Amino acid sequence: MEADQAASKEAESCIDLLVIVLDTNPSQHFVRQNPQNLTQILEAVIAFGNAHLMQKAQNKLAVVSCSHHATNFLYPLPRRQVELRQVDGQYEAFNLVEKTVKQQLGSILMNAPRLSAPCESLLAGSMSMALCYISRLQRNLAPGVKMHSRILVVTGSNECASQYMTFLNVFFTAQKLGITIDTCALDKTLSLLQQGCDITSGQFLKVTQLDGLLQYLLWVFLPAPQIRHKLVLPPPPKVDYRASCFCHRELIDIGYVCSVCLSVFCKYSPICTTCHTIFKNPGPLPIKGKKKKKTDKQM
């Protein structure tokens, strides 16, 4: 009992930091079908972030916007604060999160360049920015204060094979720092992000209906990773650990690996296009002669 009480007191005094990476790329399929879906997702994410802050006074929240052209912090703003008006019946911190995120995202979407063709989202860069933010806060903690950090990626974009190496760097850096990566896929099953969730002991969930997004977020991603083993959560999907080739950016089963930089290619090339190492052409395989069977006369 004393050990449980000490553990509960330590959990109450510990800081839980949640960084939400929200994909706002207009090339997402559900956004192109109905632009109002982005507003619905934003409302669910804001409510989920406020629910995280409501759990404990020490909890912290950050929201990062990810698009096809840039990555921006929606909350908190380091240099300036949004002017707020007091709203009766609403906690000031919740009002600050809602107004700041909406105003920042509105300004970003208004100034975004127009797309002539669908473009992939800068998810890997946004997750790298989230890791840098977490590392900075961890470095500035007071002595004796502990902080548990995690990243939640909410995206409906397709697979970003061109960012394969950056994704792997993010995953293994998060694993080394003890940061959990969760993913809420809104459209397609993303094998690279599944790998990241599996490497960092995070949760991957593919949402089947956008109308129930907030319920999914509260059910699966609101509990801290330390207590998820006590809850009944969706079983983890089977992770596809196939590598992405550097020449065509496609997942492959069998390929060629550069012995210097470990780049993966689906076809043999005498020169590595990544590190420009020159390899010798493989010679033909030696043909083994068939052994003659001894006949009865030779016996």
Contacts in CASP RR format, 6 or more apart in sequence:
PFRMAT RR
TARGET T0000
AUTHOR 0000-0000-0000
METHOD contacts of the structure
MODEL  1
MEADQAASKEAESCIDLLVIVLDTNPSQHFVRQNPQNLTQILEAVIAFGN
AHLMQKAQNKLAVVSCSHHATNFLYPLPRRQVELRQVDGQYEAFNLVEKT
VKQQLGSILMNAPRLSAPCESLLAGSMSMALCYISRLQRNLAPGVKMHSR
ILVVTGSNECASQYMTFLNVFFTAQKLGITIDTCALDKTLSLLQQGCDIT
SGQFLKVTQLDGLLQYLLWVFLPAPQIRHKLVLPPPPKVDYRASCFCHRE
LIDIGYVCSVCLSVFCKYSPICTTCHTIFKNPGPLPIKGKKKKKTDKQM
10 146 0 8 1.000
11 226 0 8 1.000
12 56 0 8 1.000
12 58 0 8 1.000
13 58 0 8 1.000
13 145 0 8 1.000
13 146 0 8 1.000
14 58 0 8 1.000
14 146 0 8 1.000
14 147 0 8 1.000
14 148 0 8 1.000
15 58 0 8 1.000
15 59 0 8 1.000
15 60 0 8 1.000
15 141 0 8 1.000
15 145 0 8 1.000
15 146 0 8 1.000
15 147 0 8 1.000
15 148 0 8 1.000
16 52 0 8 1.000
16 55 0 8 1.000
16 56 0 8 1.000
16 58 0 8 1.000
16 59 0 8 1.000
16 60 0 8 1.000
16 147 0 8 1.000
16 148 0 8 1.000
16 149 0 8 1.000
16 150 0 8 1.000
16 224 0 8 1.000
17 59 0 8 1.000
17 60 0 8 1.000
17 61 0 8 1.000
17 62 0 8 1.000
17 134 0 8 1.000
17 137 0 8 1.000
17 147 0 8 1.000
17 148 0 8 1.000
17 149 0 8 1.000
17 150 0 8 1.000
18 49 0 8 1.000
18 52 0 8 1.000
18 59 0 8 1.000
18 60 0 8 1.000
18 61 0 8 1.000
18 62 0 8 1.000
18 149 0 8 1.000
18 150 0 8 1.000
18 152 0 8 1.000
19 61 0 8 1.000
19 62 0 8 1.000
19 63 0 8 1.000
19 64 0 8 1.000
19 130 0 8 1.000
19 133 0 8 1.000
19 134 0 8 1.000
19 149 0 8 1.000
19 150 0 8 1.000
19 151 0 8 1.000
19 152 0 8 1.000
20 45 0 8 1.000
20 48 0 8 1.000
20 49 0 8 1.000
20 61 0 8 1.000
20 62 0 8 1.000
20 63 0 8 1.000
20 64 0 8 1.000
20 151 0 8 1.000
20 152 0 8 1.000
20 154 0 8 1.000
21 64 0 8 1.000
21 66 0 8 1.000
21 123 0 8 1.000
21 126 0 8 1.000
21 127 0 8 1.000
21 130 0 8 1.000
21 151 0 8 1.000
21 152 0 8 1.000
21 153 0 8 1.000
21 154 0 8 1.000
21 155 0 8 1.000
22 41 0 8 1.000
22 42 0 8 1.000
22 45 0 8 1.000
22 63 0 8 1.000
22 64 0 8 1.000
22 65 0 8 1.000
22 66 0 8 1.000
22 74 0 8 1.000
22 154 0 8 1.000
23 66 0 8 1.000
23 67 0 8 1.000
23 121 0 8 1.000
23 123 0 8 1.000
23 153 0 8 1.000
23 154 0 8 1.000
23 155 0 8 1.000
23 156 0 8 1.000
23 157 0 8 1.000
24 38 0 8 1.000
24 65 0 8 1.000
24 66 0 8 1.000
24 67 0 8 1.000
24 105 0 8 1.000
24 108 0 8 1.000
24 109 0 8 1.000
25 31 0 8 1.000
25 66 0 8 1.000
25 67 0 8 1.000
25 68 0 8 1.000
25 119 0 8 1.000
25 120 0 8 1.000
25 121 0 8 1.000
25 157 0 8 1.000
26 32 0 8 1.000
26 35 0 8 1.000
26 67 0 8 1.000
26 68 0 8 1.000
26 112 0 8 1.000
26 115 0 8 1.000
27 68 0 8 1.000
27 115 0 8 1.000
27 118 0 8 1.000
27 119 0 8 1.000
27 120 0 8 1.000
27 121 0 8 1.000
27 157 0 8 1.000
28 121 0 8 1.000
28 155 0 8 1.000
28 156 0 8 1.000
28 157 0 8 1.000
28 186 0 8 1.000
28 187 0 8 1.000
29 156 0 8 1.000
29 187 0 8 1.000
30 37 0 8 1.000
30 156 0 8 1.000
30 186 0 8 1.000
30 187 0 8 1.000
30 210 0 8 1.000
31 37 0 8 1.000
31 38 0 8 1.000
37 210 0 8 1.000
40 210 0 8 1.000
40 211 0 8 1.000
40 213 0 8 1.000
41 154 0 8 1.000
41 186 0 8 1.000
41 210 0 8 1.000
41 213 0 8 1.000
42 101 0 8 1.000
42 102 0 8 1.000
42 105 0 8 1.000
43 214 0 8 1.000
44 212 0 8 1.000
44 213 0 8 1.000
44 214 0 8 1.000
44 217 0 8 1.000
45 63 0 8 1.000
45 101 0 8 1.000
45 154 0 8 1.000
45 217 0 8 1.000
46 97 0 8 1.000
46 98 0 8 1.000
46 101 0 8 1.000
46 102 0 8 1.000
47 214 0 8 1.000
48 214 0 8 1.000
48 217 0 8 1.000
48 218 0 8 1.000
48 221 0 8 1.000
48 222 0 8 1.000
49 61 0 8 1.000
49 63 0 8 1.000
49 97 0 8 1.000
50 93 0 8 1.000
50 94 0 8 1.000
50 97 0 8 1.000
50 98 0 8 1.000
51 218 0 8 1.000
51 222 0 8 1.000
52 59 0 8 1.000
52 61 0 8 1.000
52 222 0 8 1.000
53 59 0 8 1.000
53 60 0 8 1.000
53 61 0 8 1.000
53 93 0 8 1.000
53 94 0 8 1.000
53 97 0 8 1.000
54 94 0 8 1.000
55 222 0 8 1.000
60 137 0 8 1.000
61 75 0 8 1.000
61 97 0 8 1.000
62 73 0 8 1.000
62 75 0 8 1.000
62 76 0 8 1.000
62 130 0 8 1.000
62 133 0 8 1.000
63 73 0 8 1.000
63 74 0 8 1.000
63 75 0 8 1.000
63 97 0 8 1.000
63 101 0 8 1.000
64 71 0 8 1.000
64 72 0 8 1.000
64 73 0 8 1.000
64 74 0 8 1.000
64 126 0 8 1.000
64 129 0 8 1.000
64 130 0 8 1.000
64 133 0 8 1.000
65 71 0 8 1.000
65 72 0 8 1.000
65 73 0 8 1.000
65 74 0 8 1.000
65 104 0 8 1.000
65 105 0 8 1.000
65 108 0 8 1.000
65 126 0 8 1.000
66 121 0 8 1.000
66 122 0 8 1.000
66 123 0 8 1.000
66 125 0 8 1.000
66 126 0 8 1.000
66 155 0 8 1.000
67 108 0 8 1.000
67 112 0 8 1.000
67 121 0 8 1.000
67 122 0 8 1.000
68 115 0 8 1.000
68 119 0 8 1.000
68 120 0 8 1.000
68 121 0 8 1.000
68 122 0 8 1.000
69 112 0 8 1.000
69 113 0 8 1.000
69 119 0 8 1.000
69 122 0 8 1.000
70 108 0 8 1.000
70 112 0 8 1.000
70 122 0 8 1.000
71 122 0 8 1.000
71 125 0 8 1.000
71 126 0 8 1.000
71 129 0 8 1.000
72 104 0 8 1.000
72 108 0 8 1.000
73 104 0 8 1.000
73 129 0 8 1.000
73 133 0 8 1.000
74 100 0 8 1.000
74 101 0 8 1.000
74 104 0 8 1.000
74 105 0 8 1.000
75 97 0 8 1.000
75 100 0 8 1.000
75 101 0 8 1.000
75 104 0 8 1.000
76 100 0 8 1.000
77 100 0 8 1.000
77 104 0 8 1.000
81 100 0 8 1.000
82 96 0 8 1.000
82 99 0 8 1.000
82 100 0 8 1.000
82 103 0 8 1.000
84 92 0 8 1.000
84 95 0 8 1.000
84 96 0 8 1.000
84 99 0 8 1.000
86 92 0 8 1.000
87 95 0 8 1.000
120 157 0 8 1.000
120 158 0 8 1.000
120 160 0 8 1.000
120 162 0 8 1.000
120 163 0 8 1.000
121 155 0 8 1.000
121 157 0 8 1.000
121 160 0 8 1.000
122 163 0 8 1.000
123 153 0 8 1.000
123 155 0 8 1.000
123 157 0 8 1.000
123 160 0 8 1.000
123 163 0 8 1.000
123 167 0 8 1.000
123 193 0 8 1.000
124 160 0 8 1.000
124 163 0 8 1.000
124 166 0 8 1.000
124 167 0 8 1.000
124 170 0 8 1.000
125 163 0 8 1.000
125 166 0 8 1.000
125 170 0 8 1.000
127 151 0 8 1.000
127 153 0 8 1.000
127 167 0 8 1.000
127 170 0 8 1.000
127 181 0 8 1.000
128 166 0 8 1.000
128 169 0 8 1.000
128 170 0 8 1.000
130 151 0 8 1.000
131 151 0 8 1.000
131 170 0 8 1.000
131 173 0 8 1.000
131 174 0 8 1.000
131 177 0 8 1.000
131 179 0 8 1.000
134 149 0 8 1.000
134 151 0 8 1.000
134 177 0 8 1.000
134 179 0 8 1.000
135 177 0 8 1.000
137 147 0 8 1.000
137 149 0 8 1.000
138 147 0 8 1.000
138 149 0 8 1.000
138 177 0 8 1.000
141 147 0 8 1.000
148 224 0 8 1.000
148 225 0 8 1.000
148 226 0 8 1.000
149 177 0 8 1.000
149 178 0 8 1.000
149 179 0 8 1.000
149 180 0 8 1.000
150 179 0 8 1.000
150 180 0 8 1.000
150 181 0 8 1.000
150 182 0 8 1.000
150 202 0 8 1.000
150 224 0 8 1.000
150 225 0 8 1.000
151 174 0 8 1.000
151 179 0 8 1.000
151 180 0 8 1.000
151 181 0 8 1.000
151 182 0 8 1.000
152 182 0 8 1.000
152 183 0 8 1.000
152 184 0 8 1.000
152 221 0 8 1.000
153 181 0 8 1.000
153 182 0 8 1.000
153 183 0 8 1.000
153 184 0 8 1.000
153 193 0 8 1.000
154 184 0 8 1.000
154 186 0 8 1.000
155 183 0 8 1.000
155 184 0 8 1.000
155 185 0 8 1.000
155 186 0 8 1.000
155 190 0 8 1.000
155 193 0 8 1.000
156 185 0 8 1.000
156 186 0 8 1.000
156 187 0 8 1.000
156 188 0 8 1.000
157 187 0 8 1.000
158 187 0 8 1.000
158 188 0 8 1.000
159 188 0 8 1.000
159 190 0 8 1.000
159 191 0 8 1.000
159 192 0 8 1.000
159 251 0 8 1.000
160 167 0 8 1.000
160 192 0 8 1.000
161 192 0 8 1.000
161 244 0 8 1.000
161 249 0 8 1.000
161 250 0 8 1.000
161 251 0 8 1.000
162 249 0 8 1.000
164 192 0 8 1.000
164 243 0 8 1.000
164 244 0 8 1.000
164 246 0 8 1.000
164 249 0 8 1.000
167 192 0 8 1.000
167 193 0 8 1.000
167 195 0 8 1.000
167 196 0 8 1.000
170 181 0 8 1.000
171 181 0 8 1.000
171 195 0 8 1.000
171 196 0 8 1.000
171 199 0 8 1.000
171 200 0 8 1.000
172 199 0 8 1.000
174 180 0 8 1.000
174 181 0 8 1.000
174 196 0 8 1.000
174 199 0 8 1.000
174 200 0 8 1.000
175 199 0 8 1.000
175 200 0 8 1.000
178 200 0 8 1.000
179 200 0 8 1.000
180 200 0 8 1.000
180 201 0 8 1.000
180 202 0 8 1.000
180 225 0 8 1.000
181 193 0 8 1.000
181 196 0 8 1.000
181 197 0 8 1.000
181 199 0 8 1.000
181 200 0 8 1.000
181 202 0 8 1.000
182 197 0 8 1.000
182 202 0 8 1.000
182 203 0 8 1.000
182 204 0 8 1.000
182 220 0 8 1.000
182 221 0 8 1.000
183 190 0 8 1.000
183 193 0 8 1.000
183 194 0 8 1.000
183 196 0 8 1.000
183 197 0 8 1.000
183 203 0 8 1.000
183 204 0 8 1.000
183 205 0 8 1.000
184 205 0 8 1.000
184 207 0 8 1.000
184 213 0 8 1.000
184 216 0 8 1.000
184 217 0 8 1.000
184 220 0 8 1.000
184 221 0 8 1.000
185 193 0 8 1.000
185 204 0 8 1.000
185 205 0 8 1.000
185 206 0 8 1.000
185 207 0 8 1.000
186 207 0 8 1.000
186 210 0 8 1.000
186 213 0 8 1.000
188 206 0 8 1.000
189 206 0 8 1.000
189 237 0 8 1.000
191 239 0 8 1.000
191 240 0 8 1.000
191 242 0 8 1.000
191 251 0 8 1.000
192 244 0 8 1.000
193 204 0 8 1.000
194 204 0 8 1.000
194 237 0 8 1.000
194 239 0 8 1.000
194 240 0 8 1.000
195 239 0 8 1.000
195 240 0 8 1.000
195 241 0 8 1.000
196 202 0 8 1.000
197 203 0 8 1.000
197 204 0 8 1.000
197 236 0 8 1.000
198 204 0 8 1.000
198 236 0 8 1.000
198 239 0 8 1.000
201 225 0 8 1.000
202 225 0 8 1.000
203 220 0 8 1.000
203 221 0 8 1.000
203 228 0 8 1.000
203 233 0 8 1.000
203 234 0 8 1.000
203 236 0 8 1.000
204 236 0 8 1.000
204 237 0 8 1.000
205 216 0 8 1.000
205 220 0 8 1.000
205 221 0 8 1.000
205 234 0 8 1.000
206 237 0 8 1.000
207 213 0 8 1.000
207 216 0 8 1.000
219 233 0 8 1.000
220 233 0 8 1.000
220 234 0 8 1.000
223 231 0 8 1.000
240 251 0 8 1.000
242 251 0 8 1.000
242 252 0 8 1.000
242 253 0 8 1.000
243 251 0 8 1.000
243 252 0 8 1.000
243 255 0 8 1.000
243 264 0 8 1.000
244 250 0 8 1.000
244 251 0 8 1.000
244 252 0 8 1.000
244 264 0 8 1.000
245 251 0 8 1.000
245 252 0 8 1.000
245 255 0 8 1.000
245 264 0 8 1.000
245 265 0 8 1.000
245 266 0 8 1.000
246 263 0 8 1.000
246 264 0 8 1.000
246 265 0 8 1.000
246 273 0 8 1.000
246 274 0 8 1.000
247 265 0 8 1.000
247 266 0 8 1.000
247 267 0 8 1.000
247 269 0 8 1.000
247 273 0 8 1.000
248 266 0 8 1.000
250 266 0 8 1.000
252 264 0 8 1.000
252 266 0 8 1.000
255 264 0 8 1.000
255 265 0 8 1.000
255 266 0 8 1.000
256 264 0 8 1.000
256 265 0 8 1.000
256 266 0 8 1.000
256 267 0 8 1.000
256 268 0 8 1.000
256 269 0 8 1.000
257 263 0 8 1.000
257 264 0 8 1.000
257 265 0 8 1.000
258 264 0 8 1.000
258 265 0 8 1.000
258 272 0 8 1.000
258 274 0 8 1.000
258 275 0 8 1.000
258 277 0 8 1.000
259 277 0 8 1.000
260 272 0 8 1.000
260 275 0 8 1.000
260 277 0 8 1.000
261 272 0 8 1.000
261 274 0 8 1.000
261 275 0 8 1.000
261 277 0 8 1.000
263 272 0 8 1.000
263 273 0 8 1.000
263 274 0 8 1.000
263 275 0 8 1.000
265 273 0 8 1.000
268 282 0 8 1.000
270 278 0 8 1.000
270 279 0 8 1.000
270 280 0 8 1.000
270 281 0 8 1.000
271 277 0 8 1.000
271 278 0 8 1.000
271 279 0 8 1.000
272 279 0 8 1.000
END
